[in-house]
Amino acid sequence: MTSNFTINAENELQKYTGTDKTVIIPDVKTVKMNAFVSNKTIEEIVIPKSVKLIDYSAFRNLTALKKVKIDGEDTQCYECFIGCKKLETIIASDYVLDQILNYANSKTRIQLCKKYLNEDKENNIYNSYCKKVRKTLLPAIISEDDDKAFSNYVERVCKSLSINEIDEFIEEANGKTKIQAFLLAYKNRNYSEKDTDINKTVNEEKELGIREKTLADWRKEYGINKTAEGIRLGKYKGKDSSVIIPSLIQKTPVKELDGTFSNNQTIQEVTILDGIEKIDGFSYCENLTSINIPDSVKEISIRCFEGCCSLTSIQVPEHTMVGVQAFKGCNSLADSNGFVVINHILYDYIGSEEDVFIPDEVEEISVMAFSDNNRIRKIIIGENVRNIGYYAFAACGSLKEIRMNGNVSFDESVFEGCSGLTIYGPKDSNSIKRAKSYGARYIEE
C-alpha cells in the first residue's frame, strides 16, 4: 500500500510504516537514511530501477529480512543493510553486489557466501569474497557438514589460484583434516608437474619500466586474485617506499587495487600505470606524499585516501567517479584556508574558522564534506556552487546561518542535525524553494 510510504517533493522515500512481509518499493529515486530502520516484519524487499541511491542505514536492523532484489544496474548503496542478521539472498548486478558485500559485517558476509555456495549459478564477485573470508567461511562450512558448499568452494575459488596459493590454503588448514583432504584432492586432480613451472614464466613489462619478474616474485609482493576481467591486486607485502603498480602481470591485465596499501606506514610514492580501472586501499598511509591517477581509472572507492595526511598533490581525471569521503583527512592537500578542492569539487574542510566562505572555484560540495564539524557557525556559499552532496553539513551542531546563491541544488539530508539553522537566499530562488519544501527555517533576501 502506497499509504505506508512517506515520499517527499523530491521523490525520495523518507519513511515506511507498514507491517508487510514482502515490500515492493515504489518508483522513487532515493531511499533515505533510516527509512526502514528496525522494522521487524519485512522478510523480502524489491527495489526498482528508478532508485539511484540507497542511503546509509536505510535498512539497518531489519531483523527478519532474508531476501533483497535490486533491479538497478548502478544503484549506489553504502552500508545500508547493517544489522540484517538473517539476510542470505541478494539478487543484484555485480556492481551493486560488490558494494553490499564490501560493507556488510563479517557475519552477514559469511551467511551470503554460504548461501551462494549452495546454489548452482556461479558469480565472480561472490568467488572473490569467498576467498577473502576463507579463514572463517571454510571452518563454518565444515562444522555444518555442508559438502555441497565446500565442493563448490573448491571448484569455484580454487580454479583461479596458482599451485603456490593452493599450498597456502593447505597450510592454513593445518589440523582441519577434512579441509586439507579436499584441497589435496583438488591439487592432485588439477595440477600436473608442468604446472609447478608456472612461477618461472617471465612477464613482459620491460617496456613499462618494470624489471622482469616471475609470478612467484609478484606473489611475494602482492595478494593476487584473478577474475574474469583480469587481476585484482590485493595487499602489498613489500617494504619499499616507492612502488610502481604494473598494468600487466604474466600478460594478464591488472584492473583493480583492492585494499592494497591500507595502513601502510612505509609507502611514500606510488606510480600507477595506465590500464587499472578501480582504486581502493590507500587509507591511513600516513607517509604517502605522491601518487598519480591514470586516465584509465573509472572509480576511486569510498574512503580510498582517508587519513593520508602527508599527501601533497593528486591529479584525478575528471571522468573518474570518486567515492564518499575519499579524501577525508588529507590535510596536506588543503589550501591555505583549509579546503581540499579537486576538479572544482570541495571534498573536505580542515580549517578552524567559525565563519566560512566557500571559494568561487568550487562548483560542488561533496557528500559529508563538513559533517560533524561543531566549530562552524556561519557559511557563505560561493556564486559558482551548483550542488551540495548528501549530509554535507549534517550534525554541524553550531551552524546557525548559511547564505547561498539562488541556483544551488540540495536535499534535506544536507542540514540534518542542524537544529538552529536559518537558510538565506534570493527571493523565489531554487534554493529557497528547496528550503521551503523541506520545512527548513529560511529568510528571503
C-alpha positions in Angstrom: 0.0 0.0 0.0 1.4 3.4 -1.0 -0.1 4.9 2.1 2.6 3.1 4.1 5.3 5.2 2.3 6.2 8.8 3.1 7.6 10.4 -0.1 8.8 14.0 -0.3 8.6 16.5 -3.1 12.0 15.4 -4.5 10.6 11.8 -5.0 12.6 10.4 -2.1 11.3 7.7 0.2 11.6 9.0 3.8 9.7 6.5 5.9 7.9 3.2 5.7 5.3 2.5 8.4 3.7 -0.8 7.1 3.9 -4.3 8.5 4.0 -6.4 5.3 6.4 -9.3 5.0 7.1 -8.5 1.3 7.7 -4.9 0.4 7.9 -3.6 -3.2 9.3 -0.1 -3.1 7.5 2.4 -5.4 9.3 4.3 -8.2 11.3 6.8 -6.1 14.8 8.0 -6.8 16.2 7.7 -3.3 15.6 5.5 -0.2 16.6 7.9 2.6 18.6 7.2 5.7 16.7 5.1 8.4 13.6 4.9 6.1 13.1 1.2 7.2 15.2 1.2 10.4 14.5 -1.6 12.9 11.4 -3.0 11.1 10.8 -6.4 12.5 8.3 -7.9 9.9 9.9 -7.4 6.5 11.3 -10.6 5.0 11.7 -9.6 1.4 12.3 -6.3 -0.4 12.1 -5.5 -4.1 13.8 -2.2 -5.2 13.0 -0.9 -8.7 15.4 0.6 -11.3 14.3 4.1 -10.5 16.2 4.0 -7.2 19.6 5.5 -7.8 20.7 5.8 -4.2 20.0 3.7 -1.1 21.2 5.9 1.7 23.4 4.9 4.7 21.5 2.8 7.2 18.3 2.8 5.1 17.6 -0.8 6.1 19.5 -1.0 9.3 18.5 -3.7 11.8 15.7 -5.4 9.8 15.9 -8.5 11.9 13.6 -10.6 9.7 15.0 -9.6 6.3 16.1 -12.6 4.3 16.0 -11.6 0.6 16.7 -8.4 -1.3 16.2 -7.8 -5.1 17.7 -4.6 -6.6 16.8 -4.1 -10.2 19.0 -1.0 -10.9 22.3 -1.8 -12.6 24.2 1.1 -11.0 22.3 1.8 -7.8 24.5 3.3 -5.1 24.2 1.6 -1.7 26.8 2.2 1.1 26.4 0.4 4.4 22.6 0.2 4.0 22.0 -3.3 5.4 23.8 -3.1 8.7 22.4 -5.4 11.3 20.3 -7.5 8.9 21.3 -10.7 10.6 19.1 -13.1 8.6 19.9 -11.7 5.1 21.1 -14.6 2.9 20.0 -13.8 -0.6 20.8 -10.7 -2.8 19.7 -10.5 -6.4 21.6 -7.6 -8.0 24.1 -6.6 -10.6 27.7 -7.3 -9.9 28.4 -3.6 -9.3 25.7 -3.4 -6.6 26.5 -6.8 -5.1 30.2 -5.7 -4.8 29.1 -2.6 -2.8 26.9 -4.6 -0.4 29.4 -7.4 0.3 32.2 -4.8 0.8 30.3 -3.0 3.5 28.5 -6.0 5.1 29.6 -7.0 8.6 31.5 -10.3 8.9 28.5 -12.5 10.0 26.3 -11.2 7.1 29.1 -11.7 4.6 29.6 -15.3 5.7 25.8 -16.0 5.5 25.6 -14.7 2.0 28.7 -16.6 0.9 27.4 -19.9 2.4 24.0 -19.5 0.6 25.8 -18.7 -2.7 27.9 -21.9 -2.4 24.7 -24.0 -2.2 23.4 -22.5 -5.5 24.2 -23.8 -8.9 24.9 -20.4 -10.6 28.5 -19.1 -10.4 29.4 -15.5 -9.7 32.9 -13.9 -9.8 32.0 -11.3 -7.2 31.0 -13.9 -4.7 34.0 -16.0 -5.6 36.3 -13.1 -4.7 34.6 -12.6 -1.3 34.6 -16.3 -0.6 38.3 -16.2 -0.9 38.7 -13.1 1.3 36.8 -14.7 4.2 38.0 -18.2 3.8 39.6 -18.4 7.3 36.1 -18.0 8.8 34.0 -19.4 6.0 35.7 -22.8 5.5 35.5 -23.9 9.1 31.8 -22.9 9.2 31.0 -25.0 6.2 33.0 -28.0 7.6 31.3 -27.8 11.0 27.9 -27.9 9.3 28.9 -30.9 7.2 27.9 -28.9 4.1 29.7 -31.0 1.5 28.0 -29.2 -1.5 29.1 -25.8 -0.3 32.6 -26.9 0.3 32.8 -28.8 -3.0 31.6 -25.7 -4.8 34.1 -23.5 -2.9 37.0 -25.7 -4.0 35.8 -25.8 -7.6 34.9 -22.1 -8.0 37.5 -20.3 -5.9 40.5 -22.6 -6.2 40.4 -22.7 -10.0 41.8 -19.1 -10.1 44.7 -19.9 -7.9 48.3 -20.9 -8.6 49.8 -24.0 -7.1 51.5 -21.8 -4.5 48.2 -20.4 -3.3 46.7 -23.9 -3.1 49.6 -24.9 -0.9 49.0 -21.8 1.2 45.4 -22.9 1.6 46.5 -26.4 2.7 48.9 -24.9 5.2 46.2 -22.6 6.7 44.0 -25.7 7.1 46.6 -27.3 9.4 44.7 -29.5 11.9 41.4 -29.3 9.9 41.6 -32.8 8.3 38.6 -32.6 6.1 39.6 -29.3 4.6 43.1 -30.5 3.9 41.8 -33.7 2.3 39.5 -31.7 -0.1 42.3 -29.3 -1.1 44.9 -32.1 -1.5 42.5 -34.0 -3.7 41.8 -30.9 -5.8 45.6 -30.2 -6.2 46.3 -33.7 -7.3 43.4 -33.7 -9.7 44.1 -30.3 -11.3 47.8 -29.7 -11.2 50.3 -31.8 -13.1 54.1 -31.4 -12.6 54.4 -29.0 -15.5 52.0 -26.6 -13.7 54.6 -26.1 -10.9 56.7 -24.4 -13.5 54.2 -21.6 -14.0 56.1 -19.5 -11.5 59.1 -19.4 -13.9 57.1 -17.6 -16.6 58.6 -14.2 -17.1 56.1 -11.3 -17.6 56.7 -9.0 -20.4 56.7 -5.5 -18.9 60.2 -4.2 -19.8 58.7 -1.5 -22.0 56.7 -0.3 -19.0 59.8 0.3 -16.9 59.4 -2.7 -14.5 62.1 -5.2 -14.1 61.4 -8.7 -15.3 59.6 -10.7 -12.6 58.3 -14.2 -12.3 54.8 -14.9 -11.0 56.4 -16.1 -7.8 58.1 -12.7 -7.5 54.7 -10.9 -7.8 53.1 -13.2 -5.3 55.8 -12.3 -2.7 54.8 -8.6 -3.1 51.0 -8.7 -3.5 48.0 -10.8 -3.0 46.8 -11.7 -6.5 43.2 -12.7 -7.4 42.3 -13.5 -11.0 38.8 -12.6 -12.1 37.0 -12.8 -15.4 38.2 -9.2 -16.2 41.8 -9.5 -15.1 43.8 -9.3 -11.9 42.6 -7.8 -8.7 45.8 -6.7 -6.8 45.4 -7.4 -3.0 47.6 -6.5 0.0 51.1 -5.2 -0.6 53.6 -7.3 1.3 56.8 -5.5 0.4 58.9 -2.9 2.3 59.7 -0.4 -0.5 58.9 3.3 0.0 58.4 3.8 -3.8 56.3 1.4 -5.8 55.2 1.0 -9.4 51.9 -0.7 -9.9 52.0 -2.8 -13.1 49.4 -2.8 -15.8 50.2 -6.4 -16.7 51.2 -9.5 -14.8 52.1 -12.5 -16.9 50.3 -10.9 -19.8 47.1 -10.6 -17.8 45.8 -7.0 -17.3 45.7 -5.6 -13.7 42.3 -4.0 -13.4 41.8 -3.2 -9.7 43.6 -2.3 -6.5 41.8 -3.9 -3.6 42.9 -2.8 -0.1 46.4 -2.8 -1.5 48.2 -0.3 0.8 45.7 0.5 3.6 47.5 1.4 6.9 50.9 1.0 5.2 53.4 3.4 7.0 56.3 2.7 4.7 55.0 3.7 1.3 55.8 7.3 0.2 55.4 7.3 -3.6 53.1 5.2 -5.9 53.1 5.2 -9.7 50.1 3.5 -11.2 50.5 2.5 -14.8 47.6 3.0 -17.3 45.1 0.2 -17.6 43.9 0.0 -14.0 40.2 0.9 -13.6 39.4 0.9 -9.9 41.4 2.0 -6.9 40.7 1.0 -3.3 43.0 0.9 -0.4 45.3 3.8 0.5 43.6 4.8 3.7 45.9 5.9 6.5 49.1 5.7 4.5 50.4 8.5 6.7 53.7 8.9 4.9 52.3 8.8 1.3 53.3 12.0 -0.4 52.8 11.4 -4.1 50.5 9.3 -6.3 49.3 9.5 -9.9 45.9 8.5 -11.1 46.0 7.5 -14.8 43.1 8.2 -17.3 42.1 4.5 -17.3 40.8 4.8 -13.7 37.0 4.8 -13.6 36.4 4.7 -9.9 38.1 5.7 -6.7 36.4 3.9 -3.8 34.8 5.2 -0.6 37.4 6.5 1.9 40.2 5.4 -0.5 42.7 8.1 0.7 41.2 8.8 4.1 43.9 9.8 6.6 46.7 10.2 4.0 47.8 13.3 5.9 51.1 13.7 4.0 49.7 13.6 0.5 50.6 16.9 -1.0 49.2 16.7 -4.5 47.0 14.5 -6.6 45.6 14.8 -10.2 42.2 13.0 -10.7 40.8 12.5 -14.2 37.5 14.5 -14.5 35.6 11.4 -15.7 36.6 9.4 -12.6 33.8 8.6 -10.1 35.1 9.5 -6.5 33.6 7.7 -3.5 32.3 9.2 -0.3 35.0 10.8 1.9 37.7 9.6 -0.4 40.0 12.5 0.7 38.8 12.9 4.3 41.8 13.8 6.5 44.1 14.6 3.6 45.4 17.6 5.5 48.3 18.3 3.2 46.0 18.6 0.2 44.2 21.6 1.8 44.8 25.1 0.6 45.8 27.9 2.9 42.1 28.3 4.0 41.7 24.6 4.9 39.8 23.5 1.8 40.5 20.2 -0.1 39.3 21.0 -3.6 39.9 18.7 -6.6 38.4 19.4 -10.0 36.2 22.1 -8.6 34.7 19.8 -6.0 35.2 20.5 -2.3 35.8 17.2 -0.5 36.9 18.3 3.0 37.5 21.2 5.3 40.2 21.2 7.9 40.2 24.8 8.9 39.3 26.3 12.3 37.2 29.3 11.3 33.8 29.9 12.7 32.7 31.9 9.6 33.5 30.0 6.4 33.3 31.4 2.8 33.2 28.7 0.1 35.6 29.9 -2.6 34.4 30.8 -6.1 36.4 28.0 -7.7 34.1 25.4 -6.0 31.2 24.1 -8.2 30.1 21.3 -5.9 30.3 20.4 -2.2 30.9 16.7 -1.8 29.0 14.2 0.4 29.7 14.7 4.1 32.4 17.4 3.4 31.7 19.3 6.6 29.7 16.7 8.6 30.2 16.7 12.4 32.1 20.0 12.4 30.9 21.7 15.6 33.0 24.8 15.3 31.4 26.4 12.2 28.7 29.0 12.9 28.2 30.7 9.5 28.7 29.6 5.9 28.6 31.7 2.8 28.4 29.6 -0.4 30.2 31.0 -3.5 28.4 32.0 -6.6 29.5 29.0 -8.7 28.3 26.3 -6.4 25.5 24.4 -8.1 25.2 21.2 -6.0 25.6 20.2 -2.4 26.0 16.5 -1.7 24.2 14.3 0.8 24.9 15.1 4.5 27.4 17.8 3.5 26.7 19.8 6.7 25.0 17.1 8.8 25.5 17.3 12.5 27.2 20.7 12.4 25.6 21.5 15.8 26.8 25.1 16.0 25.8 26.1 12.5 23.3 28.9 12.7 23.4 30.7 9.3 24.0 29.7 5.7 23.8 32.1 2.8 23.6 30.7 -0.7 23.1 31.8 -4.3 19.8 31.1 -6.0 20.8 28.1 -8.1 22.0 25.6 -5.5 20.6 22.0 -5.6 20.4 20.1 -2.3 18.2 17.7 -0.4 17.0 17.8 3.2 19.8 15.4 4.4 22.4 18.2 3.8 21.5 20.0 7.0 20.3 17.1 9.1 21.1 17.7 12.8 21.5 21.5 12.4 18.6 22.4 14.6 19.2 26.1 14.9 20.0 26.8 11.2 18.5 29.6 9.1 19.0 29.5 5.3 19.3 32.8 3.5 18.8 33.1 -0.3 17.3 35.2 -3.1 13.6 35.6 -3.1 11.7 32.9 -5.2 15.0 31.2 -6.0 15.5 27.5 -6.4 17.5 27.4 -3.1 14.6 29.0 -1.1 12.0 26.8 -2.8 14.0 23.7 -1.7 14.3 25.1 1.8 10.6 25.6 2.0 9.8 22.1 0.7 12.0 20.6 3.4 10.4 22.6 6.2 13.7 24.4 6.9 13.8 27.8 8.5 14.6 30.4 5.8 14.7 34.1 5.1 14.3 35.6 1.6 16.6 38.4 0.7 
